[in-house]
Amino acid sequence: MMTSPLPLIETQHLVKRYGDKLAVDDVSFSVYGGEIFGFLGPNGAGKTTTIKMIVGLLQPTSGIAKVGGYDVQKQPMQAKSINGYVPDESNLYPKLTGRELLRFVGDLYGLSRQQTERRAEELLRLFDLTQAGDDTIDSYSHGMQQKTALAAALVHDPKALVLDEPTVGLDPKSARLIKDILRQMSERGAAIFLSTHILEIAERMCDRIGIINQGRLIAVGSMEELRRGSSAAAGAEISLEDIFLSLTGGAEYAEIAEVLK
Amino acid sequence: MNAAQELPVTVLGQQSLWEVVWKLMHLRLVILVSGFRRAKLRNKIMMIILWLLLLGFLGFIFFLSFLALHFLNSPELTLYIGDVSPWLEVVPALIFSGAFLGLLLTSFGVLLQALYLAGDMEFLLAAPIPIRAVFTAKLLQAILPNFGLVCLFALPVLYGLGASNRYNFLYYPLVLILLTALALAATGISSLLVMVVVRIFPARRVAEVLGFLGAILSFLCSQTGQLANINHFSPNQASQALGLVKMVNTSWSPLAWAGRGLVNVGKGNWLEGGGLVLVTVILASLVFGAALVTSERLFYSGWASLQNKSRKKKAPRTAQTRAQTYIIPVAERRTPGTIRAIMMKDWLVLRRDLRNMSQLVTPLILGVVYAFMLLRNGGGRADGLGDAPAWMAGMLKNLSLYFSVGLALFVGWMLLGRLAGMGFSQEGKNYWLLKSAPVSIGRLVAAKYLVAYLPTALLSGVFLLATWMIQRAPISTLLYSLPVIGLCIAGNAGINLTFGITGANLAWEDPRQMQKSASGCLGALASFIYLPVSLLLFFGPPVAAMAFELPEIIGQMVGLVLGGVFSLACAVVPLWLVSGRVARLGEK
């Protein structure tokens, strides 16, 4: 793995407040080139809000989000140019075809017509969407839409890739393809920031993991570092699930199991 | 556990078909009542007022029908125009036919929504309740709103007819029974039609097409008054129209049986009337029952859910067809790539989404209707009486083309309201793609501006050119009017886009919720004020120049400067004021 000394994605004391509610509270972390960073947390912990601030969809109440060293608020064009984003819900223009969408995204990111055409064809082939490329997106299945969203994020060959739950609703083959692509991109020096609920993916794929709970980043580190810092249980066999539940509170899960007995 | 064994299941009370139907219908009632209870006080008051108005309307139609039919039956009138009772006896058949056709068509949309788009069918079919109950409830739900509307118009007229003709008391309940039976039959047939259509086309696409056709038809209907030449309605045409009415009352039509049966019962011809009513009710019930069973089977077997894939698959786009998609005018090629990309994307999406098309086609129809009217009236030339001074005759002639400019702007104004007013809102949940891309606010606003401006300017320009050709006005007037149109629309586009930004709603599910109503109204109001002011600035000086017998060209130059500065200021300043908001769109 090739890891760059410069963080490609960085947050410094990021805060987002909605009225009285503190959605993200003083979150700071860095993701370096060549690294896959897993971002975990229970529902409503602030994962998507953090991601939206990193990709420039949401203005932070305070703090800084940087992509490639550029402040997303002050130099949004530069930051967005090197970033790719896959949202949790792939809302894509339903009346465009997959091919038209990729061309459109290529144009938005300033690629030449030839580059866009070449990348669009490559990505459609890679994601097995060549046949469906001329169908409108509203006729795609959820998995196809998810793959199209990922293809759109890759059109401009981003240096930083932010993905919010990228494998939800995908068949095993597509999920595996996405994991392989992410691994390849990180090997080529891109920074991957990945939010997921599937702990097995995070455990197997991510070089470092950040856990957010109630808006606060409560743990950051490699699996080894998380294991060492965890109070869940002693020994090397401790899983990410144990760490996650011990950090975010697993009492409610025991209660659910009791009810279902 | 081997295969022969069964899990011990406690069925919590065997529920009958009608019990479940009632539960499902009751659920709708609960949702309706809950919606009313949770509504704001203002909305509650509005709803109550609306209901009272509806009741008043019902009473008014009854009273009006009673008086009109009483008058038509009066012996004094019979002396002049002869006996009209044979015509009046056709009224029930006419109303039943209209109601049946109306319900058949309107139920189609409601059933499409209820069976395919509501998304609760799978949930309901998976529940331990009879499938027939689900379908019965769905069909009844589809009937009720449209049946209510039909009753609103049909009942007062039919009761008015009964009262004015002093029909037998049995006539009144039979009206309701026959209307209900025919409504059931119409909805049953409609449910089968929905399934056949959805077998061929995707349900969402059908809904889009329906919305499009509905909007166009209602607009066309609203304009028929303009197109129809009522002043020249001849007695011959009147008798042809009456002949058409009589055709409804043919002996083979079950809808006519209902009408005839009802009239006969009203008159006391029990055997003939009762027989016809009974046959109609039995036939309608059979149609409803057969349709219910068939639709239930078609749905459950998967026939109605599985789209027929045998239709011709779209050929993949060749290099040539791809190139055609990207054939764009030279003017657009000169725009930066991101602006061009957004423009192309917006026009492509607008063209493909029929929900947008219905809003866009409206101004075109309006343009055609008014152009037709101008043509019919001989081009609207103001020739005067012959004794007016030459300058006055010339001024009137030019004024008529200046009036066409106003008309062209009005046509464009309607298009702008949609294209600019909803330019940002139409992005909806897809806005993240634009926002996360490296597109500056300036370029984004410029792209949205051009998306609205170019087609509107083109449409208004073509409209003006057409009316100029019809009116045969001087070329100098056209040469002046064309830049006026361009500048006027520029300002109007700026105003509409500004209000589109301030009232942008990106969280819509239904396109009708695209723009917040307050902002939409303010935008329409602002542009409505803008248009006469700018027209006054553009056309005031040339008209004044003509009035003072100065060269028209001087007045036109002054008008162009005054109006141009005003229009360009309106195009730029409001947008500049709200550009900060664009950066924060979609962050709530």
Interface residues (C-beta under 8 A of the other chain):
Chain A: V55 G56 L57 L58 Q59 P76 M77 Q78 K80 S81 N83 Y85 P87 E89 N91 L92 Y93 K95 L96 R99 E100 R103 F104 V105 D107 L108 Y109 G110 G133 D134 D135 T136 D138 S139 A152
Chain B: P202 R204 K314 P316 R317 T325 G337 T338 R340 A341 I342 M344 K345 L348 V349 R352 D353 G428 K429 N430 W432 L433 L434 K435 S436 A437 P438 V439 S440 A583 R584 G586 E587
